[in-house]
Each structure stands twice: as C-alpha cells, then as structure tokens.
C-alpha cells in the first residue's frame, strides 16, 4: 500500500493521460462487443462534443492542480482534517477512508447540489442532454461545471485532510469508475446488481440519465454506491425502458452542438418535469431496443 501511495504522490502526467485514453479505448471496444442499446448514430461524430468537453475539463483541472497540491501539503504539515484527527489506523484503512470521504464530498455531494440549486442545474445540464450515453459522456462537463466540481474536491481535501497521494489515487479511480458507469455495455442483470452493492454499476447510473423525474434526481454516486443507499437517493428502473436526455431540453441537434452546449447554462431555467414526453420528443429517438 505504501508503494502505491508513493507512486500516486508523483504520478507522471503521461501515466494519467494513459489512464484516461486507455479507459475510453477499453470501454469503447467493449461497447461494440456487448452494447446495451444499438444507437442510431455515428459513434465518432457523437464523441466529438464529448471529447471537446473532456479536453476542457483537463485544462481546468490542470490549471488549478497547484491548489490541490498546496492544500494537501498544508493539511499534512498541520495534521489537519478528519482522517488525521481519528485514532491511528493501518495505512490501508487510512487510504480507503480517505478515498471514501473524497468520493462523498467531491462527487456525491457536488452532484446532489448541482441537481438541487437552479443555476448549478443549468450548468450541469450539459452532461444530461446527451441522447446517446456512452463512455465518452463520462467527462461531458461544461467548463463552469469543471470549476464547480474542482471547488468541491478542494473543499474535500481540506476538510478530510487527504495527502496528495490519496487525492491522485482517488482522481484516477474516479476517472475509470465514471467511464465504466457511463459505458453503453450490457452486463448480466445479476452481475450488475451485485456490483452495485459496492460500486456504481452501469445499470445503476443509467437510471440517473433517464429523461424525466424522479429518476433524474437519483443515483448520484460516482465510485461507491454506499452514499445513495445511505442517504435514500437510490432508485431502480428497467434498463430497457431508459430514455436518455432531459424532457425539457429535447432538441437533439442543439444538444449535439459544441456551440449550443456552451450556451446551454444561460438558457431559462427548466427542470425535468416527470410528465409524459412533449410532442416533438420521441421515446424511440435514440436507439433500437
């Protein structure tokens, strides 16, 4: 465990890039072998806006990374933060607890708040208006959302007191976990359900991407499913009946345009209604079952 943390304390940028590209490549291939939905789309064309926003997310995180390093170093020097105030524990327990709590504050809490606060929902909307969710959707975040999520992660590092090695480990695990949960893959029902007791599985997260309430406001988890189960935000829904998108923003052409998506947070506030699809939104618009 010590060697693992030492590695992530100084993980080379090349290795972090390989985790990103390797994850997308692996799940992209897997999507072709065991797809959940057979989308009517050109995969590369669909991927372009998602990869654009993945790139902007990288830029934002890279530009602000020094704040994570400074904060993590300060908590270590001053023995500050929740995991540093607890009784001494084995290193493996210290690492697991640090990753768990970062997942709670930096991912689950951030995601929950984005759904409950109107202006933040409009920023987060870019992620939800993908009509063909696949592994490239994982980091489809407006640059403003990248900054919001970074702020929550930074706050988590400060309050929890995680050293930089655990922070980098968490971010790497988070990246692969979100690529996995968004991937358009069909696991056996029992296998997916079993996985979902520990980590967020594809079926579990796809419920969150259903186009209307109450499902849109459920299953906020990123790596671990424990938070949704603990805080009562866990929901099930038949995966074959899932329709992606947001019922109040049904224009698939605009939702596939980089220019349109960049402007999306500045539209008038519209929350998913939970009502039947509006007239120009077809349930079968995205895929063949």
C-alpha positions as CSV (number, residue, x, y, z in Angstrom):
1,X,0.0,0.0,0.0
2,X,2.9,2.4,0.8
3,X,4.4,1.9,-2.6
4,X,1.1,2.5,-4.2
5,X,0.6,5.8,-2.4
6,X,4.3,6.8,-3.2
7,X,3.5,6.2,-6.9
8,X,0.4,8.4,-6.9
9,X,2.2,11.1,-5.0
10,X,4.3,11.8,-8.1
11,X,2.3,10.1,-10.8
12,X,3.7,11.3,-14.2
13,X,1.3,13.3,-16.4
14,X,1.9,10.7,-19.2
15,X,0.5,7.9,-16.9
16,X,-2.6,10.0,-16.0
17,X,-3.2,10.5,-19.7
18,X,-2.8,6.8,-20.4
19,X,-5.4,6.1,-17.7
20,X,-7.8,8.5,-19.5
21,X,-7.2,7.3,-23.0
22,X,-6.8,3.7,-22.0
23,X,-10.2,3.7,-20.2
24,X,-12.1,5.3,-23.1
25,X,-10.5,2.9,-25.6
26,X,-11.2,-0.2,-23.5
27,X,-14.9,0.7,-22.9
28,X,-15.3,1.9,-26.4
29,X,-14.3,-1.5,-27.7
30,X,-16.4,-3.3,-25.1
31,X,-19.5,-1.2,-26.2
32,X,-19.1,-2.7,-29.6
33,X,-19.0,-6.2,-28.2
34,X,-21.8,-6.1,-25.6
35,X,-23.9,-3.0,-26.2
36,X,-26.9,-2.2,-24.0
37,X,-28.5,-0.1,-26.8
38,X,-27.8,-0.2,-30.5
39,X,-27.8,3.6,-31.1
40,X,-28.6,5.1,-34.4
41,X,-25.6,7.3,-34.5
42,X,-22.1,7.7,-36.0
43,X,-20.0,7.0,-33.0
44,X,-17.2,9.3,-33.8
45,X,-19.5,12.2,-34.6
46,X,-21.3,11.7,-31.3
47,X,-18.0,11.6,-29.5
48,X,-16.6,14.9,-30.8
49,X,-18.5,17.3,-28.5
50,X,-18.0,14.9,-25.5
51,X,-14.3,14.7,-26.2
52,X,-14.2,18.5,-26.5
53,X,-15.6,18.9,-23.0
54,X,-13.3,16.2,-21.8
55,X,-10.4,18.3,-23.0
56,X,-11.8,21.5,-21.4
57,X,-12.2,19.5,-18.1
58,X,-8.5,18.5,-18.4
59,X,-7.5,22.1,-18.9
60,X,-9.4,23.4,-15.9
61,X,-8.1,20.7,-13.6
62,X,-4.5,21.1,-14.8
63,X,-4.7,24.9,-14.4
64,X,-6.0,24.6,-10.8
65,X,-4.0,21.5,-9.8
66,X,-1.5,23.5,-7.8
67,X,-4.3,24.4,-5.4
68,X,-4.9,20.7,-4.6
69,X,-1.2,20.2,-4.0
70,X,-0.8,23.2,-1.8
71,X,-4.0,22.3,0.2
72,X,-3.0,18.6,0.6
73,X,0.5,19.6,1.7
74,X,-0.8,22.1,4.2
75,X,-3.1,19.5,5.8
76,X,-0.2,17.1,6.1
77,X,2.1,19.6,7.7
78,X,-0.5,20.8,10.1
79,X,-2.0,17.4,10.8
80,X,-5.4,18.9,9.8
81,X,-8.6,17.1,8.7
82,X,-11.0,14.4,9.7
83,X,-8.8,11.4,8.9
84,X,-5.8,13.0,10.7
85,X,-7.9,13.6,13.9
86,X,-9.0,9.9,14.1
87,X,-7.1,7.4,16.2
88,X,-4.1,5.9,14.4
89,X,-5.1,3.2,12.0
90,X,-3.4,0.9,9.5
91,X,-2.3,2.6,6.2
92,X,-4.8,0.5,4.1
93,X,-7.7,1.7,6.3
94,X,-6.4,5.3,6.2
95,X,-6.3,5.2,2.4
96,X,-9.7,3.6,1.9
97,X,-11.3,6.0,4.3
98,X,-9.7,9.0,2.5
99,X,-10.9,7.8,-0.9
100,X,-14.4,7.1,0.5
101,X,-14.8,10.5,2.1
102,X,-13.4,12.3,-1.0
103,X,-16.0,10.4,-3.1
104,X,-18.7,11.7,-0.7
105,X,-17.7,15.3,-0.7
106,X,-16.0,15.7,-4.1
107,X,-18.5,13.7,-6.1
108,X,-21.8,12.7,-4.4
109,X,-22.3,16.0,-2.5
110,X,-21.2,18.1,-5.5
111,X,-23.6,16.1,-7.8
112,X,-26.5,16.4,-5.4
113,X,-26.1,20.1,-5.0
114,X,-26.0,20.6,-8.8
115,X,-29.4,19.0,-9.1
116,X,-30.9,21.0,-6.2
117,X,-29.6,24.5,-6.9
118,X,-31.2,26.0,-10.0
119,X,-28.2,27.9,-11.6
120,X,-26.0,24.8,-10.9
121,X,-28.5,22.5,-12.6
122,X,-28.4,24.7,-15.7
123,X,-24.6,24.3,-15.8
124,X,-24.8,20.5,-15.1
125,X,-27.4,20.2,-17.8
126,X,-24.7,19.8,-20.5
127,X,-23.9,16.4,-19.0
128,X,-27.6,15.3,-19.0
129,X,-28.6,16.4,-22.5
130,X,-26.6,13.6,-24.2
131,X,-29.2,11.5,-26.0
132,X,-26.8,8.6,-26.5
133,X,-25.0,8.0,-23.3
134,X,-21.8,6.1,-23.7
135,X,-18.3,6.0,-22.2
136,X,-17.4,9.4,-23.8
137,X,-20.3,11.0,-21.9
138,X,-18.3,10.5,-18.6
139,X,-16.5,13.8,-18.8
140,X,-19.0,15.8,-20.8
141,X,-19.0,18.8,-18.4
142,X,-19.3,22.4,-19.2
143,X,-16.1,24.3,-18.2
144,X,-18.1,26.0,-15.4
145,X,-19.1,22.7,-14.0
146,X,-15.5,21.6,-14.1
147,X,-14.7,24.6,-11.9
148,X,-17.6,23.8,-9.6
149,X,-16.6,20.2,-9.1
150,X,-13.0,21.2,-8.6
151,X,-14.1,23.5,-5.8
152,X,-15.9,20.7,-4.0
153,X,-12.9,18.4,-4.4
154,X,-10.7,21.1,-3.0
155,X,-13.0,21.6,0.0
156,X,-13.0,17.8,0.5
157,X,-9.2,17.7,0.6
158,X,-9.1,20.5,3.1
159,X,-11.9,19.1,5.4
160,X,-10.9,15.5,5.2
161,X,-7.1,16.1,5.3
162,X,-6.1,13.8,2.5
163,X,-2.5,13.8,1.4
164,X,-1.7,14.3,-2.3
165,X,-1.1,10.6,-2.9
166,X,-4.6,9.7,-1.9
167,X,-6.0,12.6,-3.9
168,X,-4.3,11.4,-7.1
169,X,-5.4,7.8,-6.4
170,X,-9.0,9.0,-5.9
171,X,-9.0,11.0,-9.1
172,X,-7.6,8.1,-11.1
173,X,-10.2,5.7,-9.6
174,X,-12.9,8.3,-10.2
175,X,-12.0,8.6,-13.9
176,X,-12.2,4.9,-14.6
177,X,-15.3,4.4,-12.5
178,X,-17.2,7.1,-14.4
179,X,-16.1,5.8,-17.7
180,X,-17.4,2.3,-16.6
181,X,-20.7,3.5,-15.3
182,X,-21.5,5.6,-18.4
183,X,-20.4,2.9,-20.9
184,X,-23.1,1.6,-23.2
185,X,-22.5,-2.0,-22.1
186,X,-24.9,-4.8,-21.1
187,X,-23.8,-6.8,-18.1
188,X,-25.8,-9.8,-16.9
189,X,-28.6,-8.4,-14.5
190,X,-27.3,-10.4,-11.5
191,X,-23.7,-9.3,-12.1
192,X,-24.6,-5.7,-12.4
193,X,-26.8,-5.8,-9.3
194,X,-24.1,-7.5,-7.3
195,X,-21.5,-4.9,-8.4
196,X,-23.9,-2.1,-7.5
197,X,-23.8,-3.1,-3.8
198,X,-20.2,-1.8,-3.8
199,X,-19.5,0.5,-6.7
200,X,-21.8,2.4,-9.1
201,X,-22.7,-0.1,-11.9
202,X,-23.7,0.8,-15.5
203,X,-27.4,-0.1,-14.9
204,X,-27.4,1.9,-11.6
205,X,-26.1,5.1,-13.2
206,X,-28.1,4.9,-16.4
207,X,-31.2,5.3,-14.2
208,X,-29.8,8.8,-13.4
209,X,-29.7,9.6,-17.1
210,X,-33.4,8.8,-17.7
211,X,-35.0,11.8,-19.3
212,X,-37.6,12.7,-16.6
213,X,-38.2,12.8,-12.8
214,X,-38.0,11.2,-10.4
215,X,-35.2,9.2,-11.9
216,X,-33.1,12.2,-12.9
217,X,-32.8,13.0,-9.2
218,X,-31.4,9.7,-8.1
219,X,-28.2,7.6,-8.1
220,X,-25.8,10.5,-7.7
221,X,-22.9,8.3,-6.8
222,X,-19.6,8.3,-8.6
223,X,-17.3,5.5,-7.4
224,X,-19.2,4.0,-4.4
225,X,-22.9,3.2,-4.3
226,X,-23.0,3.3,-0.5
227,X,-23.9,7.1,-0.4
228,X,-27.1,6.7,-2.5
229,X,-28.2,3.8,-0.4
230,X,-27.3,5.5,2.9
231,X,-28.9,8.8,2.0
232,X,-32.0,7.4,0.3
233,X,-31.3,8.6,-3.2
234,X,-31.0,5.1,-4.7
235,X,-33.6,4.1,-7.3
236,X,-34.1,1.2,-9.7
237,X,-35.6,1.3,-13.2
238,X,-35.8,-1.3,-16.0
239,X,-32.8,-0.6,-18.2
240,X,-34.6,-1.5,-21.4
241,X,-37.1,1.4,-20.7
242,X,-34.5,4.1,-20.2
243,X,-34.6,7.1,-22.5
244,X,-31.6,9.5,-22.3
245,X,-31.8,13.2,-22.3
246,X,-33.9,15.8,-20.4
247,X,-37.6,16.2,-21.3
248,X,-37.5,20.0,-21.1
249,X,-34.5,20.2,-23.5
250,X,-35.4,17.8,-26.2
251,X,-33.5,19.3,-29.2
252,X,-31.0,16.7,-30.1
253,X,-29.3,18.8,-32.7
254,X,-28.6,21.6,-30.3
255,X,-27.6,19.1,-27.6
256,X,-25.0,17.7,-30.0
257,X,-23.5,21.1,-30.9
258,X,-20.5,22.4,-29.0
259,X,-21.7,26.0,-29.6
260,X,-25.2,25.1,-28.3
261,X,-23.8,23.3,-25.3
262,X,-21.5,26.1,-24.3
263,X,-24.6,28.4,-24.3
264,X,-26.9,25.9,-22.5
265,X,-26.3,27.1,-18.9
266,X,-27.6,30.5,-19.9
267,X,-31.0,29.3,-21.0
268,X,-34.0,30.0,-18.9
269,X,-34.2,27.5,-16.0
270,X,-36.1,24.4,-16.9
271,X,-36.2,21.3,-14.6
272,X,-37.2,17.8,-15.8
273,X,-41.0,17.6,-15.2
274,X,-41.7,13.9,-14.7
275,X,-44.5,14.3,-17.2
276,X,-45.0,12.4,-20.4
277,X,-42.7,13.4,-23.4
278,X,-43.6,16.7,-25.0
279,X,-44.9,16.4,-28.6
280,X,-41.6,16.6,-30.5
281,X,-39.7,14.1,-28.4
282,X,-39.9,10.5,-29.4
283,X,-39.2,7.8,-26.9
284,X,-37.6,5.8,-29.7
285,X,-35.5,8.7,-30.9
286,X,-32.2,7.4,-29.7
287,X,-32.0,3.6,-30.2
288,X,-33.4,0.4,-31.3
289,X,-34.2,-1.9,-28.4
